[in-house]
Amino acid sequence: MTDTDFIQARLTLVTRWLARIAGMLVLLTALLVTGDVLARNMFRIAPFYSFEFGSLLFAMAVALGLPYALLSGANVRIDVLQRHVPEGIRRWLDCAALLSVAWLGGLLGWFSTRLMLSNAARDVRSGSDLNLALAWPQSVWAAGFIILGVTALILAWRHATLLIQGRTEEADRIAVAHDEGADALSDAAAMQRTS
């Protein structure tokens, strides 16, 4: 196993756990909303503050889930040029797309970290009865965005390295968004070659 394979394996492990945490946050949000709806209808109260918690938890879930979505190819891509350019150019456009995600993740990480640090220094709190310190959820957002940027940068580096080495099929598996139709065609072509 090469160093880049090791790094990508560790990155996959970390981002998979972050995605699981994100899923648990979405589940917690659903439980809080359900509890508030039931309590509101039965007792005319909303004891779980599901609107405030739901907003914060969902934002944290998105930020934590983005790195794994990118790594697993679950991200949405709009490939306007993909079918109209030669394969070699398309592959380098894939690398540029990964670099743009790295730039976006870094930018979001930078500004969310600045916001979090500013709010922590001034002890900014939510305007609700809960009076939550906003720096805590903002630190999770910042971490998720920074990990997204690092993930995209590592993928772009690996993709470019594979392209330079001429290992284009491996590079395609890194950069191309997961497409079940394309996977089915690829599997069918592989089966035809072996028979």
Rosetta blueprint (number, residue, H / E / L):
1 M L
2 T L
3 D H
4 T H
5 D H
6 F H
7 I H
8 Q H
9 A H
10 R H
11 L H
12 T H
13 L H
14 V H
15 T H
16 R H
17 W H
18 L H
19 A H
20 R H
21 I H
22 A H
23 G H
24 M H
25 L H
26 V H
27 L H
28 L H
29 T H
30 A H
31 L H
32 L H
33 V H
34 T H
35 G H
36 D H
37 V H
38 L H
39 A H
40 R H
41 N H
42 M H
43 F H
44 R L
45 I L
46 A L
47 P L
48 F L
49 Y L
50 S H
51 F H
52 E H
53 F H
54 G H
55 S H
56 L H
57 L H
58 F H
59 A H
60 M H
61 A H
62 V H
63 A H
64 L H
65 G H
66 L H
67 P H
68 Y H
69 A H
70 L H
71 L H
72 S H
73 G L
74 A L
75 N L
76 V L
77 R L
78 I L
79 D L
80 V L
81 L L
82 Q H
83 R H
84 H H
85 V L
86 P L
87 E H
88 G H
89 I H
90 R H
91 R H
92 W H
93 L H
94 D H
95 C H
96 A H
97 A H
98 L H
99 L H
100 S H
101 V H
102 A H
103 W H
104 L H
105 G H
106 G H
107 L H
108 L H
109 G H
110 W H
111 F H
112 S H
113 T H
114 R H
115 L H
116 M H
117 L H
118 S H
119 N H
120 A H
121 A H
122 R L
123 D L
124 V L
125 R E
126 S L
127 G L
128 S L
129 D L
130 L L
131 N L
132 L L
133 A E
134 L L
135 A H
136 W H
137 P H
138 Q H
139 S H
140 V H
141 W H
142 A H
143 A H
144 G H
145 F H
146 I H
147 I H
148 L H
149 G H
150 V H
151 T H
152 A H
153 L H
154 I H
155 L H
156 A H
157 W H
158 R H
159 H H
160 A H
161 T H
162 L H
163 L H
164 I H
165 Q L
166 G L
167 R L
168 T H
169 E H
170 E H
171 A H
172 D H
173 R H
174 I H
175 A H
176 V L
177 A L
178 H L
179 D L
180 E H
181 G H
182 A H
183 D H
184 A H
185 L H
186 S H
187 D H
188 A H
189 A H
190 A H
191 M H
192 Q H
193 R H
194 T H
195 S L
